[in-house]
Amino acid sequence: MNLKLLLLAGLMAISATVFSQYTPLPGLDKEGYDNFVAGLKVEADKQDLPELKEIAENMTYDKARRFLANPQVFTEKLRKKAKEDGDQKIEAVRIGLIVSILLNHFTNLGSSWNSSPRLGFALGMYAMFTFGNLYFLGELLFAYRSAGEKYSAISHILTISYITLFANLVYAIQMQNMKWLIGIGPVFALGIFGKEKYKDGSMTDEQDVEWGSGGLRRFQVGINILTGFMFARGMLVYLSYTPFISKLFDSAASDIRMNMFKLFLGFPLNNGRAK
């Protein structure tokens, strides 16, 4: 919300209250009118509010009298305009920084192995574009993902780093002070490096992952399903789930996938430009 406009509304209300203590309403003589307008100009210079100075310069005798008779109507209009300006800032094209917490887990392990979810993180940037109540939210992330599986005393942990692209189409529902977001879109991930660890009792073996035939698939494709909120000034918070369509291993005998929960925090770097 526009803080200057809110401050302006407050000052106008205070000015009307102070003035009304000394001038009976609805009467207003020329000296009272001149003092009221001069007081607004002085306050505008003091608070560095050009909006207030513009109002003072356009304040006719009839406008001043109507305002002093019913200041709450005028200040409510200013507050409404401040809210609309705040919404416009939310509905802007902008870029921002992303910090995300990831929870990854294996699926399709079969009956012998049990999944052991593990935490990871993602860092990157996003770009947001507005189409009415629809947003296109693109994300480019470095994602550090880890997941494990267990069988009796044996554990197997994969830790893989990906460059990941999210292309979300998001619908926004206006609430009182925020927007509720519901979205979906494809995810594309490129594996760049990783580690594989086996542990059997006291014995541990760790090595770099292998890509391609007999190893991991380097390219991954999934679907991102999200819900969250967008606050004033465009800060984003959402929770998403990404089931991956691509198999994790490049082997006909394995159908394992590494799916992902994500807690997304987005911090805008600019206030965007108006549509």
C-alpha atoms as one frame of an Amber mdcrd trajectory, in Angstrom:
protein
   0.000   0.000   0.000   1.261   3.577  -0.779   2.565   4.855   2.566   2.731
   8.463   1.354  -0.944   8.456   0.478  -1.818   6.946   3.851   0.260   9.607
   5.595  -1.472  12.217   3.452  -4.901  10.925   4.464  -3.908  11.058   8.104
  -2.564  14.607   7.830  -5.710  15.798   6.085  -7.861  14.283   8.799  -5.725
  15.869  11.543  -5.800  19.240   9.765  -9.586  19.111   9.571  -9.855  18.157
  13.244  -7.558  20.961  14.425  -9.191  23.555  12.214 -12.705  22.545  13.233
 -11.816  23.279  16.867 -11.491  26.963  16.035 -13.917  27.452  13.114 -17.583
  26.510  13.432 -18.898  24.440  10.554 -20.233  24.717   7.954 -19.229  28.415
   7.952 -15.793  29.323   6.563 -14.567  32.903   6.081 -11.821  33.976   3.680
  -9.179  34.198   6.402 -10.007  30.705   7.621  -9.859  29.353   4.069  -6.482
  31.012   3.406  -5.061  29.693   6.689  -6.267  26.179   5.935  -4.706  26.092
   2.443  -1.477  27.686   3.701  -1.264  25.116   6.478  -1.596  22.274   3.966
   1.238  23.719   1.841   3.519  24.098   4.844   2.816  20.512   5.906   3.418
  19.311   2.333   6.886  20.903   2.304   7.670  19.614   5.778   6.658  16.013
   4.987   7.954  16.099   1.380   4.510  15.213   0.035   3.990  16.709  -3.437
   0.563  15.022  -3.536  -0.573  17.178  -0.576   0.813  20.347  -2.160  -1.078
  19.608  -5.366  -4.294  19.126  -3.385  -3.722  22.423  -1.538  -3.143  24.335
  -4.776  -6.388  22.944  -6.220  -8.386  23.410  -3.020 -11.182  25.843  -3.925
 -13.322  27.533  -1.291 -16.222  25.131  -1.931 -13.921  22.085  -1.794 -12.397
  23.280   1.482 -15.809  23.823   3.000 -17.042  20.374   1.898 -13.882  18.757
   3.184 -14.072  20.429   6.585 -17.738  19.502   6.851 -17.070  15.830   6.103
 -13.311  15.013   6.178 -13.790  11.262   6.575 -15.171  10.973   3.021 -12.068
  12.631   1.574  -9.612  10.613   3.659 -11.425   7.383   2.802 -10.951   8.187
  -0.897  -7.217   8.640  -0.290  -6.995   5.325   1.567  -8.854   3.600  -1.267
  -6.449   5.080  -3.792  -3.506   3.928  -1.670  -4.894   0.387  -1.675  -5.391
   0.489  -5.451  -1.807   1.693  -5.891  -0.655  -1.165  -3.690  -2.576  -3.633
  -5.857  -1.017  -2.120  -8.970   2.427  -2.735  -7.526   1.470  -6.347  -6.893
   0.200  -6.614 -10.465   3.536  -5.544 -11.989   6.194  -7.232 -14.069   9.102
  -7.935 -11.776  12.119 -10.076 -11.051  13.249 -11.384  -7.690  15.390 -13.740
  -5.660  14.328 -17.241  -4.588  15.229 -19.177  -1.469  13.580 -22.597  -1.212
  13.640 -25.556   1.147  13.237 -28.923  -0.582  12.064 -32.303   0.707  12.809
 -35.130  -1.746  11.703 -38.747  -1.638  11.935 -41.869  -3.810   8.868 -43.557
  -5.276   8.332 -46.924  -7.007  10.937 -48.679  -4.862   9.167 -52.012  -4.700
   8.425 -54.043  -1.579  11.994 -54.557  -0.298  13.193 -50.967   0.085  11.661
 -48.122   2.089  11.950 -44.469   1.130  13.955 -42.164   3.430  13.097 -38.509
   2.585  15.868 -35.937   2.948  16.107 -32.151   2.928  17.753 -29.994   0.295
  17.660 -26.386  -0.870  17.345 -24.256  -3.992  18.587 -20.755  -4.838  17.910
 -18.666  -7.909  15.807 -15.990  -9.543  12.265 -15.602 -10.818  10.434 -13.423
 -13.328   6.719 -12.716 -13.034   4.408 -11.415 -15.771   0.743 -10.431 -15.394
  -2.200 -11.291 -17.659  -5.262 -10.067 -15.752  -5.820 -12.503 -12.884  -3.283
 -14.885 -14.404   0.460 -14.780 -13.794   3.305 -16.465 -15.580   5.945 -17.298
 -12.992   9.247 -18.511 -14.377  11.986 -19.750 -12.040  15.615 -20.606 -12.731
  17.215 -22.444  -9.803  20.292 -24.209  -8.608  18.746 -27.117  -6.695  20.632
 -29.326  -4.224  18.474 -32.436  -3.904  18.954 -35.493  -1.734  16.897 -38.633
  -1.080  17.516 -42.037   0.411  16.254 -45.594   0.628  16.721 -48.300   3.262
  16.644 -52.072   3.380  17.352 -53.621   6.770  20.814 -52.286   7.792  21.608
 -51.099   4.260  21.046 -47.484   3.225  21.514 -45.820  -0.135  21.623 -41.997
  -0.445  21.690 -39.968  -3.640  22.673 -36.291  -3.541  22.326 -34.549  -6.917
  22.645 -30.914  -7.991  20.412 -29.721 -10.813  19.872 -26.592 -12.856  16.089
 -26.436 -12.798  13.554 -24.409 -14.779   9.963 -23.962 -13.551   7.307 -22.490
 -15.871   4.199 -21.947 -13.749   0.822 -20.586 -14.830  -0.761 -19.127 -11.690
  -4.306 -17.924 -10.993  -4.677 -15.220  -8.322  -7.721 -14.791  -6.070  -7.875
 -11.352  -4.411  -8.227 -11.427  -0.626  -8.300  -8.526   1.814  -4.555  -7.886
   2.136  -3.024 -10.513  -0.128  -3.655 -12.768  -3.101  -4.215 -16.499  -2.909
  -2.295 -18.307  -5.639  -3.106 -21.630  -7.331  -0.887 -22.818 -10.140   0.561
 -25.572 -12.255   3.314 -25.913 -14.813   6.139 -28.041 -16.217   9.553 -28.505
 -14.615  12.781 -29.228 -16.508  15.951 -30.268 -14.662  19.519 -30.838 -15.850
  21.812 -32.826 -13.562  25.306 -31.334 -13.250  26.997 -33.382 -10.517  26.184
 -35.662  -7.624  27.292 -38.212  -5.027  26.070 -41.699  -4.235  26.586 -43.260
  -0.814  26.018 -46.855   0.329  26.155 -47.803   3.983  25.971 -51.376   5.285
  26.456 -51.511   9.034  29.887 -49.980   9.736  30.949 -50.078   6.066  30.498
 -46.971   3.901  31.170 -46.472   0.203  30.825 -43.070  -1.469  31.446 -42.166
  -5.112  30.446 -39.743  -7.868  27.275 -40.605  -9.717  27.439 -41.954 -13.264
  25.314 -40.473 -16.022  23.875 -42.235 -19.030  23.558 -45.947 -19.774  23.640
 -47.933 -16.540  23.600 -44.768 -14.427  21.362 -41.768 -13.826  19.358 -39.908
 -16.426  20.761 -36.397 -16.700  17.497 -34.801 -17.917  14.353 -34.820 -15.771
  10.836 -33.602 -16.549   8.038 -33.121 -14.016   4.832 -31.243 -13.181   4.756
 -28.564 -10.475   1.491 -28.065  -8.519   1.465 -25.083  -6.142  -0.620 -23.025
  -3.758   0.443 -20.018  -1.741   0.142 -16.268  -1.215   1.402 -13.026  -2.709
   1.679 -10.128  -0.278   1.937  -6.364  -0.722   4.993  -5.315  -2.737   5.006
  -8.728  -4.376   6.613 -11.001  -1.772   5.753 -14.627  -2.576   5.316 -17.675
  -0.371   4.066 -20.971  -1.760   4.179 -24.710  -1.177   4.423 -27.035  -4.167
   4.702 -30.697  -5.038   6.572 -31.934  -8.109   6.055 -35.523  -9.274   8.667
 -36.286 -11.932   7.593 -38.075 -15.080  11.120 -39.112 -16.028  12.649 -42.172
 -14.433  15.688 -41.486 -12.268  17.871 -44.299 -13.645  18.620 -45.044 -17.289
  17.611 -48.658 -16.983  14.568 -50.591 -18.149  14.675 -52.592 -14.914  14.238
 -49.525 -12.678  11.145 -47.325 -12.383  12.413 -45.213  -9.453  11.635 -41.496
  -9.413  12.746 -38.734  -7.044   9.761 -36.456  -6.344   9.928 -33.167  -4.485
   8.097 -30.880  -2.052   9.196 -27.237  -2.156   8.669 -24.310   0.232   9.242
 -21.235  -1.936  10.151 -17.749  -0.643  10.368 -15.033  -3.300  11.801 -11.565
  -2.645  11.205  -8.960  -5.397  14.189  -6.846  -6.442  12.065  -4.116  -8.001
   8.564  -2.743  -7.805   8.020  -3.636 -11.434   6.512  -1.446 -14.140   2.828
  -0.795 -14.587   0.982  -2.878 -17.146
